[in-house]
Amino acid sequence: MRTIGNVLWLVLAGWWLALLYALAGVLACILIITIPFGIASFRIAGYALWPFGRTIVISGNAGVFSLIGNVIWIALFGWGLFLGHLFAGLLLMLTIIGIPFGIASIRLAVVALIPLGTRIVDTHDAALPSYSRG
């Protein structure tokens, strides 16, 4: 079931959302000082391509540098990716079949705003105690 969901997601919204993340990652890597943002963007692009079966774990001990980095990310790339996810989510929710995909897109919108201090793990692994501690 997860594979069918991922394939439908890829066709409906995943490919162009991942393309947006890849473009943001390339731009961040060109700017040299923002290479960590580029790495985070490429990581999330993979998640945007194939999200079902994986989940986002927020690290509780990310630190001040992640907070500062997330503020810079929002100003440079995050707001555009966030709006892209909201737009895709609202379009997907226009049909009954698209509602779960719209919810997934809006869940990704949160990661579009704060990518630093988050990890993407398999859903099975997120239930393990090592991930719940941060």
C-alpha positions as CSV (number, residue, x, y, z in Angstrom):
1,M,0.0,0.0,0.0
2,R,2.9,2.3,0.8
3,T,4.4,1.9,-2.6
4,I,1.1,2.7,-4.4
5,G,0.8,5.8,-2.3
6,N,4.4,6.9,-3.1
7,V,3.9,6.3,-6.8
8,L,0.7,8.3,-6.8
9,W,2.4,11.0,-4.8
10,L,5.3,11.1,-7.3
11,V,3.0,11.6,-10.2
12,L,0.7,14.1,-8.6
13,A,3.0,16.4,-6.7
14,G,6.3,14.8,-5.7
15,W,8.4,15.3,-8.8
16,W,7.8,19.1,-9.0
17,L,8.2,19.6,-5.2
18,A,11.4,17.7,-5.3
19,L,12.5,19.8,-8.2
20,L,11.9,22.9,-6.2
21,Y,14.1,21.5,-3.4
22,A,16.8,20.5,-5.8
23,L,16.9,24.0,-7.3
24,A,17.1,25.6,-3.8
25,G,19.9,23.1,-3.0
26,V,21.8,24.0,-6.1
27,L,21.4,27.7,-5.4
28,A,22.5,27.2,-1.8
29,C,25.6,25.3,-2.9
30,I,26.5,28.0,-5.4
31,L,26.5,30.6,-2.7
32,I,29.2,28.5,-0.8
33,I,28.4,29.8,2.7
34,T,25.0,28.2,2.5
35,I,26.2,24.7,1.6
36,P,24.6,23.2,4.8
37,F,21.3,24.5,3.5
38,G,21.9,22.9,0.2
39,I,22.6,19.5,1.9
40,A,19.4,19.9,3.9
41,S,17.5,20.8,0.8
42,F,18.8,17.7,-1.1
43,R,17.9,15.5,1.8
44,I,14.3,16.9,1.9
45,A,14.1,16.6,-1.9
46,G,14.5,12.8,-1.5
47,Y,11.7,12.8,1.1
48,A,9.5,14.9,-1.1
49,L,9.9,12.3,-3.9
50,W,9.0,9.3,-1.7
51,P,7.5,10.4,1.6
52,F,5.2,7.5,2.6
53,G,6.9,5.0,4.9
54,R,9.2,7.7,6.3
55,T,8.7,10.3,9.0
56,I,10.2,13.4,10.3
57,V,11.9,13.4,13.7
58,I,12.6,16.8,15.4
59,S,15.8,16.9,17.4
60,G,15.3,18.4,20.8
61,N,18.9,19.3,21.2
62,A,19.6,21.0,17.9
63,G,21.1,24.1,19.4
64,V,21.4,27.8,18.8
65,F,23.1,27.4,15.4
66,S,20.2,25.4,14.1
67,L,17.8,28.1,15.2
68,I,19.9,30.8,13.5
69,G,20.3,28.7,10.4
70,N,16.5,28.1,10.3
71,V,15.8,31.8,10.4
72,I,18.3,32.4,7.6
73,W,16.7,29.4,5.7
74,I,13.2,30.9,6.0
75,A,14.4,34.2,4.6
76,L,16.3,32.7,1.7
77,F,14.4,29.6,0.6
78,G,11.9,28.4,3.2
79,W,9.0,30.8,2.5
80,G,8.9,29.9,-1.2
81,L,9.0,26.1,-0.5
82,F,6.4,26.5,2.2
83,L,4.0,28.3,-0.1
84,G,4.7,25.6,-2.8
85,H,3.6,22.9,-0.3
86,L,0.5,24.8,0.8
87,F,-0.5,25.4,-2.8
88,A,0.1,21.7,-3.7
89,G,-1.7,20.6,-0.6
90,L,-4.8,22.7,-1.3
91,L,-5.0,21.5,-4.9
92,L,-4.6,17.9,-3.9
93,M,-7.4,18.3,-1.3
94,L,-9.9,19.2,-4.0
95,T,-10.6,15.6,-4.6
96,I,-11.4,12.8,-2.1
97,I,-8.5,10.7,-3.3
98,G,-6.1,13.6,-3.0
99,I,-6.9,14.4,0.7
100,P,-4.1,12.1,2.1
101,F,-1.7,13.5,-0.4
102,G,-2.7,17.1,0.6
103,I,-2.1,16.3,4.2
104,A,1.3,14.9,3.4
105,S,2.1,18.1,1.5
106,I,1.1,20.3,4.4
107,R,3.2,18.1,6.7
108,L,6.1,18.7,4.4
109,A,5.4,22.4,4.6
110,V,6.6,22.4,8.2
111,V,9.9,20.9,7.2
112,A,10.2,23.4,4.4
113,L,10.3,26.1,7.1
114,I,12.6,24.4,9.6
115,P,14.9,21.8,8.0
116,L,17.8,22.1,10.3
117,G,17.4,20.1,13.5
118,T,15.2,17.5,11.8
119,R,15.9,14.0,10.6
120,I,14.0,11.9,8.1
121,V,13.9,8.2,9.2
122,D,11.9,5.1,8.3
123,T,8.6,5.0,10.2
124,H,9.6,1.7,11.7
125,D,12.9,3.2,13.1
126,A,11.1,6.3,14.5
127,A,9.4,4.0,17.1
128,L,12.8,2.9,18.4
129,P,13.9,4.6,21.7
130,S,17.1,6.1,20.3
131,Y,15.1,8.4,18.0
132,S,12.6,9.5,20.6
133,R,15.3,10.9,22.8
134,G,16.5,13.3,20.1
